[in-house]
Amino acid sequence: MPYEPVTLGFKFAIRLKQLTARDVLVVTCPACHKSYYVAPHILLERYHEHRPIESFASDFVCKRCGNRHDMSWRIDRAVGPEFPRSA
């Protein structure tokens, strides 16, 4: 399933409740360049829906190299014939 980057606002203001079921949080380690794809329902099990994503981004840890600093993240949304691009 193809994904395309989506902008939901300023990075520090995006809250967990703004993510849809089609979204995925892509967390990338700057040290080893490993990317992790995290579904919103996994994050909702751990964090409150009104919490900004940037506030718990410091909790991300790379499982490959153990890096805890400067983990970058972005939001991608699934697109395809069954998903309209406008929603």
C-alpha beads as a LAMMPS data file, in Angstrom:
LAMMPS data file: protein, C-alpha beads

87 atoms
86 bonds

1 atom types
1 bond types

-500.0 500.0 xlo xhi
-500.0 500.0 ylo yhi
-500.0 500.0 zlo zhi

Masses

1 110.0

Atoms # bond

1 1 1 0.000 0.000 0.000
2 1 1 1.542 3.299 -1.022
3 1 1 1.912 6.122 1.462
4 1 1 2.324 9.842 0.947
5 1 1 3.476 12.455 3.486
6 1 1 0.718 14.531 5.050
7 1 1 0.900 17.860 6.881
8 1 1 -1.526 18.277 9.767
9 1 1 -0.086 21.538 11.087
10 1 1 2.958 22.660 13.018
11 1 1 4.976 19.730 14.331
12 1 1 4.746 20.817 17.968
13 1 1 0.944 21.204 17.759
14 1 1 -0.068 17.864 16.178
15 1 1 -2.036 15.817 18.686
16 1 1 -2.530 12.086 18.701
17 1 1 -6.290 12.427 18.151
18 1 1 -5.649 14.053 14.734
19 1 1 -4.295 10.777 13.325
20 1 1 -6.705 8.571 11.391
21 1 1 -6.657 4.817 10.863
22 1 1 -4.955 5.380 7.481
23 1 1 -2.049 7.278 9.057
24 1 1 1.251 5.876 10.194
25 1 1 3.927 7.563 12.296
26 1 1 7.338 7.034 10.685
27 1 1 10.161 7.294 13.224
28 1 1 13.708 7.400 11.830
29 1 1 16.969 6.981 13.729
30 1 1 19.584 9.530 12.613
31 1 1 22.476 7.293 13.696
32 1 1 21.721 4.087 11.785
33 1 1 18.925 5.339 9.452
34 1 1 16.505 2.604 10.548
35 1 1 12.824 3.524 10.034
36 1 1 9.975 2.285 12.184
37 1 1 6.305 2.459 11.192
38 1 1 3.982 2.899 14.169
39 1 1 0.203 2.661 13.800
40 1 1 -1.948 5.166 15.721
41 1 1 -3.722 2.466 17.726
42 1 1 -0.383 1.426 19.254
43 1 1 0.243 5.003 20.405
44 1 1 -3.301 5.344 21.761
45 1 1 -2.671 2.336 24.024
46 1 1 0.224 4.176 25.680
47 1 1 -0.610 7.880 25.514
48 1 1 -3.663 10.106 25.950
49 1 1 -5.313 11.217 22.709
50 1 1 -4.996 14.951 23.522
51 1 1 -1.234 14.763 24.074
52 1 1 0.975 16.350 21.388
53 1 1 3.168 13.869 19.539
54 1 1 6.226 16.056 20.101
55 1 1 5.821 15.669 23.887
56 1 1 6.392 11.908 23.813
57 1 1 8.816 11.862 20.872
58 1 1 11.657 11.810 23.402
59 1 1 10.450 8.335 24.471
60 1 1 11.355 6.826 21.086
61 1 1 14.350 4.458 21.205
62 1 1 16.035 2.758 18.256
63 1 1 15.957 -1.015 18.722
64 1 1 18.901 -1.520 16.400
65 1 1 21.523 0.820 17.891
66 1 1 19.891 2.024 21.129
67 1 1 19.910 5.708 20.144
68 1 1 17.561 7.856 22.241
69 1 1 18.494 11.308 20.959
70 1 1 17.043 13.279 18.039
71 1 1 14.738 10.583 16.689
72 1 1 12.947 12.262 13.788
73 1 1 9.330 11.550 12.921
74 1 1 6.775 12.318 10.255
75 1 1 3.242 11.268 9.392
76 1 1 2.386 9.339 6.229
77 1 1 -1.115 8.520 4.995
78 1 1 -2.191 5.503 2.939
79 1 1 -3.433 6.283 -0.564
80 1 1 -4.791 4.099 -3.306
81 1 1 -7.922 3.385 -5.307
82 1 1 -9.897 2.502 -2.163
83 1 1 -8.745 5.647 -0.294
84 1 1 -9.576 9.117 -1.663
85 1 1 -6.734 11.641 -1.440
86 1 1 -8.878 14.457 -0.052
87 1 1 -9.870 12.837 3.267

Bonds

1 1 1 2
2 1 2 3
3 1 3 4
4 1 4 5
5 1 5 6
6 1 6 7
7 1 7 8
8 1 8 9
9 1 9 10
10 1 10 11
11 1 11 12
12 1 12 13
13 1 13 14
14 1 14 15
15 1 15 16
16 1 16 17
17 1 17 18
18 1 18 19
19 1 19 20
20 1 20 21
21 1 21 22
22 1 22 23
23 1 23 24
24 1 24 25
25 1 25 26
26 1 26 27
27 1 27 28
28 1 28 29
29 1 29 30
30 1 30 31
31 1 31 32
32 1 32 33
33 1 33 34
34 1 34 35
35 1 35 36
36 1 36 37
37 1 37 38
38 1 38 39
39 1 39 40
40 1 40 41
41 1 41 42
42 1 42 43
43 1 43 44
44 1 44 45
45 1 45 46
46 1 46 47
47 1 47 48
48 1 48 49
49 1 49 50
50 1 50 51
51 1 51 52
52 1 52 53
53 1 53 54
54 1 54 55
55 1 55 56
56 1 56 57
57 1 57 58
58 1 58 59
59 1 59 60
60 1 60 61
61 1 61 62
62 1 62 63
63 1 63 64
64 1 64 65
65 1 65 66
66 1 66 67
67 1 67 68
68 1 68 69
69 1 69 70
70 1 70 71
71 1 71 72
72 1 72 73
73 1 73 74
74 1 74 75
75 1 75 76
76 1 76 77
77 1 77 78
78 1 78 79
79 1 79 80
80 1 80 81
81 1 81 82
82 1 82 83
83 1 83 84
84 1 84 85
85 1 85 86
86 1 86 87
